[in-house]
């Protein structure tokens, strides 16, 4: 059996990549070693640019049951320090509070609707690549078999078999100075403020904020409602300078309760959920911050946790991996279809690896700032002063959301929008007013002339088999551009404020050739 693309790993990242490839006309094969989706609670939502990226593909409403767009968060936190975002002119922090199990369900349904073949209970055991393809040995319930695939993508997590078999190094650090414990729990309603969700502990006169890392002399405690109205909270503790935990023994609810008592200095009244089904109880010693040396080794590519692992503080994991998928999908499809420029697939690593490095940096900084120690308290006090300035809050918010990304587009990048995310753009075209984002539902690039004339469209006639061309008028009078070229992942490959200039055609042709191949 021969396939164009095989994806190993059926979590959100692998499923989203499969959807992206199908939208681009490629039929991937997805292999997942688990027979059914995991019922164990994991991530509880998405924050940042990925929310807007999912809106581009029409996934916001299936995930939430509401029409978009997502509203920005008025408050967030950095290492437990509050971030008031209400006065930011362009608040970049959008959020979806959706359990990972629901995300996987929606993405698997979308993938199957698009025609993706998903094989559950099929596990990669070995791989060998040559100049033409990658040979995979697969273990399955019906017996072992072998396939050949033109490209292999490892979306199989931090312990990635694909990464190890491909010989890709995974350097980084392990911080084992703390133990974290997490579990689902019922907290009495009498202790919770119905308006804010804050937790009141009467004995020490302590009031704790939800969805944040509450730093205390004994460590850190977080709590968050798993789903609105469920009554079930995810409670987590972090303790430093404790005896090493035996991670080979299962964690108990009493262990979580005892850890919360040590952190708080008093009992936290809570009980295990009584509802049927799997309930999270997890203990981890320390955390890893690691990144693959390369996201591509020949015909093997890495995605999500297979390419980078880090602390979960701030919830960047799924946000990062799903943006990897949207960046990679259209580029890999172009390679399969034969029109990709020579270096296009390499830009997956050159664009996404620096983003991952920044996530590793900021998550390590947040963990370091949470440690209960006098010198850390002094550093936090200084940071609180700096966060009084809205410009600093905006920079931290952009760092956490991933909205500070500007990709190198490899040609004329003098325009301030080039390399940036698609601006909020409402345009009038022949069928009425529309968001340009809606035109990206099909994952095709879009060239938009906002002057209402056809000059730009005429300059791109030789690429219309790959690029949708729209002549429109913009409702955003402040937008400093008269034409934009939007990649399928939502980033601008080119922008100009002078469609009548002599150099417009030259620079547009350079951008089209760089990202979408030679003219036809």
C-alpha positions in Angstrom: 0.0 0.0 0.0 1.2 3.5 -0.9 -0.1 6.8 0.5 0.8 10.5 -0.1 0.8 11.4 3.6 0.6 9.3 6.7 -0.1 11.0 10.1 0.8 9.1 13.2 -1.2 10.4 16.1 -5.0 11.1 16.3 -5.1 13.9 18.9 -6.2 17.4 18.0 -3.0 18.3 16.2 -3.0 15.2 13.9 -6.8 15.5 13.3 -6.5 19.2 12.4 -3.6 18.5 10.0 -5.7 15.7 8.3 -8.5 18.2 7.8 -6.2 20.8 6.4 -4.7 18.3 3.9 -8.2 17.2 2.8 -9.2 20.8 2.2 -6.2 21.1 0.0 -7.0 18.1 -2.0 -4.7 15.5 -0.4 -6.0 12.2 1.1 -4.0 11.5 4.2 -4.0 8.2 6.2 -4.2 8.8 10.0 -3.0 6.1 12.4 -3.8 6.2 16.1 -2.6 3.5 18.5 -5.6 4.0 20.9 -8.8 2.0 19.9 -11.1 4.8 21.2 -10.7 8.4 22.1 -9.3 8.9 25.6 -11.9 9.8 28.2 -9.3 11.1 30.6 -9.7 14.9 31.0 -6.8 16.9 29.8 -6.6 20.4 28.4 -9.7 22.5 29.1 -9.6 25.1 26.4 -7.7 27.2 23.9 -6.3 30.7 24.3 -4.7 33.0 21.7 -4.3 33.1 18.0 -5.4 29.5 17.5 -9.0 30.6 18.4 -9.0 32.9 15.4 -7.3 30.3 13.3 -10.1 27.9 14.0 -12.7 30.6 13.1 -11.0 30.8 9.7 -12.0 27.2 9.1 -15.6 27.5 10.4 -14.9 25.4 13.5 -15.8 28.0 16.2 -19.6 27.2 16.1 -19.2 23.4 16.1 -16.9 23.6 19.1 -18.9 26.0 21.2 -22.5 25.8 19.9 -22.4 29.6 19.4 -21.7 31.8 16.4 -18.4 33.7 16.5 -16.3 35.6 16.7 -14.8 34.8 20.2 -14.8 37.8 22.6 -11.4 38.9 24.0 -10.7 38.1 27.6 -11.0 41.1 30.0 -8.5 39.5 32.4 -5.8 36.9 32.2 -2.7 36.0 34.3 1.0 35.7 34.0 2.6 33.4 36.6 -0.4 34.1 38.8 -0.1 37.9 38.5 -3.3 39.4 37.2 -3.3 41.0 33.7 -6.0 43.6 33.3 -6.7 43.7 29.6 -9.8 45.9 29.5 -8.0 49.1 28.5 -6.0 47.5 25.6 -7.0 48.9 22.3 -6.3 45.7 20.5 -6.7 42.9 23.0 -5.2 39.7 21.4 -6.3 37.2 24.0 -9.3 35.2 22.8 -10.4 32.0 24.5 -12.5 28.9 24.0 -13.4 27.0 27.2 -13.9 23.6 25.5 -12.6 20.3 26.9 -10.0 18.5 24.8 -12.3 15.5 24.5 -14.8 17.8 22.8 -12.2 19.3 20.5 -11.1 15.8 19.4 -14.7 14.7 18.8 -15.4 17.7 16.6 -12.2 17.4 14.7 -12.6 13.7 14.1 -16.2 14.2 12.9 -14.9 17.0 10.5 -12.1 14.7 9.3 -14.4 11.8 8.6 -16.9 14.2 6.8 -14.0 15.3 4.6 -13.1 11.7 3.8 -10.0 11.1 6.0 -9.2 7.5 6.6 -8.7 7.0 10.3 -7.3 3.6 11.6 -7.6 3.2 15.3 -5.6 0.6 17.2 -2.8 0.8 14.6 0.7 1.5 16.0 3.9 2.5 14.3 6.7 0.2 15.3 9.5 1.1 12.8 10.3 3.3 9.9 12.9 3.6 7.2 13.1 6.4 4.7 14.8 6.6 1.3 14.9 9.2 -1.4 11.4 8.4 -2.6 9.3 7.5 0.4 9.1 6.3 4.0 8.4 2.7 4.8 6.3 2.1 7.9 5.9 -1.1 9.9 2.5 -1.1 11.6 1.1 -3.3 14.4 -2.7 -3.7 14.2 -5.4 -5.9 15.7 -5.6 -7.9 12.4 -1.9 -8.3 12.3 1.3 -6.5 11.3 1.6 -4.8 7.9 3.8 -2.5 6.0 3.0 0.7 3.9 5.0 3.2 1.9 4.2 6.9 2.2 5.6 9.9 0.4 5.6 11.9 3.6 5.3 11.0 7.3 4.1 13.4 10.0 4.6 12.5 13.7 1.9 14.0 15.8 2.4 11.3 18.4 3.2 13.3 21.5 6.2 14.1 23.7 7.5 10.5 23.6 7.1 10.4 19.8 8.0 7.1 18.2 8.4 9.0 14.8 10.9 11.4 16.3 13.0 8.6 17.9 12.9 6.4 14.8 13.8 9.3 12.6 16.9 10.0 14.8 15.9 13.6 15.5 17.5 15.0 18.6 15.3 16.5 21.4 17.5 18.7 23.5 16.4 20.7 26.5 16.2 20.7 30.2 14.3 18.8 32.9 13.3 20.7 36.0 12.5 18.2 38.8 12.5 20.7 41.6 8.7 20.5 42.2 5.9 18.0 42.2 2.5 18.9 40.7 -0.7 17.1 41.5 -4.1 17.6 39.8 -7.5 16.1 40.1 -11.2 16.7 39.5 -13.1 17.7 42.6 -16.4 19.0 43.9 -15.9 22.2 45.9 -18.9 23.2 48.1 -21.0 26.1 46.5 -21.0 27.9 49.8 -17.3 28.6 49.4 -17.6 30.0 45.9 -18.6 33.5 44.9 -21.4 32.9 42.4 -20.5 36.1 40.5 -16.7 35.7 40.2 -16.1 32.0 41.0 -13.6 33.1 43.7 -12.9 30.7 46.6 -13.3 31.9 50.1 -11.6 30.0 52.9 -12.9 31.5 56.1 -10.3 30.2 58.6 -7.3 32.1 57.3 -9.4 34.8 55.6 -8.1 33.7 52.2 -9.7 34.5 48.9 -8.4 32.7 45.8 -9.0 33.5 42.2 -10.1 30.8 39.7 -8.2 30.2 36.5 -5.0 31.5 37.9 -1.9 30.3 39.8 -2.5 31.4 43.4 1.0 31.6 44.9 1.2 30.9 48.7 4.0 30.2 51.2 3.5 26.5 50.8 3.4 26.4 47.0 0.8 27.2 44.3 -2.8 26.2 44.0 -5.1 26.5 40.9 -8.7 25.7 40.4 -11.1 26.0 37.5 -14.5 24.9 36.6 -14.2 22.1 34.0 -17.4 23.0 32.2 -19.8 25.8 33.2 -22.6 24.4 35.3 -20.9 21.0 35.8 -20.0 21.6 39.5 -16.7 19.9 38.8 -13.4 21.8 39.3 -9.9 20.9 38.2 -7.8 21.4 41.3 -4.0 21.4 40.9 -1.1 22.0 43.3 2.6 22.7 42.9 5.0 22.0 45.7 8.7 22.7 45.8 11.4 21.3 48.2 9.3 18.2 49.0 10.5 14.6 49.1 10.5 13.1 45.6 7.2 11.5 44.7 6.9 7.9 43.6 5.4 8.3 40.2 5.1 4.6 39.8 2.3 4.4 42.3 -1.2 5.6 41.4 -2.2 8.9 42.9 -5.2 9.1 45.3 -7.7 11.8 46.1 -6.4 11.8 49.7 -3.0 12.7 48.3 -4.4 15.6 46.4 -6.3 16.7 49.5 -3.1 16.5 51.7 -1.1 18.5 49.1 -3.8 21.2 49.0 -3.6 21.4 52.8 0.2 21.9 52.8 0.0 24.6 50.2 -2.9 26.5 51.8 -2.0 25.9 55.4 -5.6 24.8 56.0 -8.0 22.2 54.8 -9.8 22.7 51.4 -13.2 21.1 51.7 -13.5 19.1 48.5 -14.7 15.6 47.5 -14.2 13.4 44.5 -16.9 13.5 41.8 -19.7 10.9 42.1 -20.7 11.0 38.4 -19.8 8.0 36.3 -16.9 8.0 33.9 -13.1 8.7 34.1 -12.0 11.4 36.5 -8.5 12.9 36.4 -6.0 12.2 39.1 -2.4 12.9 38.0 1.0 13.4 39.6 4.0 14.7 37.8 7.5 15.3 39.1 8.9 18.4 37.4 8.5 19.4 33.8 10.4 19.1 30.6 11.3 22.0 28.2 12.5 20.5 25.0 12.5 21.2 21.3 13.4 19.1 18.3 16.6 20.0 16.5 14.6 20.1 13.3 10.9 19.8 12.5 11.8 18.1 9.2 14.2 15.3 8.4 13.8 14.5 4.7 10.3 13.1 4.3 9.6 13.0 8.0 8.0 16.0 9.8 7.1 16.6 13.4 4.0 18.3 14.8 2.9 19.5 18.2 4.3 17.8 21.3 6.4 15.5 19.1 8.4 18.7 18.2 8.2 20.6 21.5 7.2 20.0 25.1 7.0 22.6 27.9 5.2 23.4 31.1 1.4 23.6 30.8 1.3 26.9 32.7 -0.8 29.4 30.7 -2.2 26.6 28.5 0.0 27.0 25.4 0.3 23.4 24.4 -2.7 22.9 22.1 -2.5 26.5 20.9 1.0 25.9 19.6 0.5 22.5 18.1 -2.7 23.4 16.3 -1.1 26.4 14.7 1.7 24.1 13.6 -0.9 22.0 11.8 -2.4 25.0 10.0 1.1 26.2 9.0 2.1 22.8 7.7 -1.0 21.6 6.0 -1.1 23.8 2.9 2.7 23.6 2.4 2.7 19.8 2.5 -0.3 19.7 0.1 1.6 22.0 -2.3 4.5 19.6 -2.2 2.2 16.7 -3.0 0.5 18.5 -5.9 3.9 19.4 -7.4 3.6 23.2 -7.4 5.5 24.0 -4.2 8.6 26.2 -4.6 11.8 24.4 -3.7 12.2 25.8 -0.1 8.5 25.9 0.8 8.4 22.9 3.1 11.5 24.0 4.9 9.7 27.2 6.0 7.6 25.1 8.3 10.6 24.7 10.6 12.0 28.2 10.0 8.6 29.8 10.9 7.3 27.6 13.7 10.5 26.7 15.6 11.2 30.3 16.7 7.6 30.5 18.0 8.1 27.4 20.0 11.3 28.7 21.5 9.5 31.8 22.7 6.8 29.5 24.3 9.5 27.5 26.1 11.1 30.7 27.3 7.9 32.3 28.7 6.6 29.1 30.3 10.0 28.5 32.1 9.9 32.1 33.2 6.4 31.7 34.6 7.4 28.5 36.5 10.5 30.2 37.9 8.4 33.2 39.1 5.9 30.9 41.0 8.5 29.4 43.3 7.8 30.5 46.9 11.1 32.2 47.8 12.0 35.7 49.0 14.1 36.6 46.0 11.4 35.4 43.7 8.9 37.6 45.6 11.1 40.6 44.9 11.2 39.9 41.2 7.4 39.5 41.2 6.9 42.8 43.0 9.0 44.5 40.3 7.0 42.8 37.6 3.8 44.1 39.1 5.1 47.6 38.8 6.0 47.1 35.2 2.5 45.7 34.5 1.0 49.0 35.6 2.0 50.3 32.2 -0.6 49.2 29.5 2.2 48.9 27.0 3.9 46.2 29.0 0.6 44.4 29.5 0.0 44.5 25.8 3.5 43.0 25.2 2.9 40.2 27.7 -0.6 39.6 26.2 0.9 39.4 22.7 3.6 36.9 23.9 1.0 34.7 25.6 -1.4 34.7 22.6 1.2 34.4 19.9 0.0 37.6 18.2 3.5 39.0 18.2 4.5 36.7 15.4 5.7 38.3 12.2 7.0 35.7 9.7 9.8 36.5 7.3 8.2 36.4 3.8 11.5 36.2 2.0 10.9 39.2 -0.4 10.0 42.8 -0.1 8.7 43.2 3.5 8.7 46.9 3.9 4.9 47.1 4.3 4.0 46.8 8.0 1.3 44.2 7.4 3.5 41.8 5.5 4.2 38.7 7.6 1.4 39.6 10.0 -1.9 38.0 10.8 -4.9 38.9 8.6 -6.5 42.1 9.9 -10.1 42.3 10.8 -11.3 43.1 7.3 -14.9 43.5 6.1 -15.2 44.0 2.4 -17.9 44.6 -0.2 -17.8 42.2 -3.1 -20.3 41.3 -5.8 -22.3 39.1 -3.4 -22.4 41.6 -0.6 -20.4 42.4 2.5 -18.2 39.6 3.8 -15.3 39.0 6.1 -12.2 38.0 4.1 -11.7 35.4 6.8 -14.8 33.6 5.5 -13.1 33.2 2.2 -10.4 31.2 3.9 -12.8 28.4 4.9 -11.5 26.4 1.9 -7.9 26.8 2.9 -7.0 28.5 -0.4 -4.8 31.6 -0.6 -6.7 34.8 -1.3 -5.5 37.9 -3.2 -7.7 41.0 -2.4 -7.7 44.3 -4.3 -9.3 46.8 -2.0 -9.4 49.7 -4.4 -12.4 48.3 -6.4 -10.4 48.1 -9.7 -9.0 45.1 -11.5 -5.3 46.0 -11.8 -4.1 43.7 -9.1 -6.3 40.8 -10.2 -5.0 41.2 -13.8 -1.4 40.9 -12.5 -2.2 37.6 -10.8 -4.0 35.9 -13.7 -1.3 33.3 -14.1 -1.9 32.0 -10.5 -5.7 31.7 -10.4 -5.5 27.9 -10.5 -4.0 28.1 -6.9 -5.1 31.6 -5.6 -8.6 33.0 -5.3 -8.7 36.6 -6.5 -11.2 39.1 -5.2 -11.8 42.7 -6.2 -13.6 44.5 -3.3 -14.0 47.7 -1.3 -13.0 47.7 2.3 -15.2 49.0 5.2 -12.0 49.5 7.3 -10.9 53.0 6.2 -8.0 52.9 8.6 -6.4 49.8 6.9 -3.0 50.9 5.5 -3.2 48.7 2.4 -4.9 48.8 -1.0 -4.2 45.1 -1.8 -3.2 42.1 0.3 -2.2 38.5 -0.4 -3.3 36.1 2.3 -1.8 32.7 2.8 -4.1 29.8 3.7 -2.9 30.0 7.3 -4.1 33.6 7.7 -0.8 35.4 7.4 -0.2 38.1 4.8 2.4 37.1 2.2 2.3 40.6 0.6 0.6 43.9 1.1 0.8 47.3 -0.7 -0.7 50.7 -0.4 0.0 51.5 -4.0 -1.7 49.3 -6.6 -1.0 51.9 -9.3 2.8 52.0 -8.7 5.2 50.5 -11.3 6.8 48.2 -8.8 3.5 46.6 -7.7 3.4 44.0 -10.3 7.1 43.0 -9.7 6.6 42.6 -5.9 3.3 40.8 -6.3 4.9 38.3 -8.7 7.8 37.8 -6.3 5.4 37.0 -3.5 3.2 34.7 -5.6 6.2 32.8 -6.9 7.8 32.5 -3.4 4.7 31.0 -1.8 2.6 29.5 -4.6 5.1 28.5 -7.2 5.8 29.5 -10.8 3.2 31.1 -13.1 1.2 28.8 -15.3 
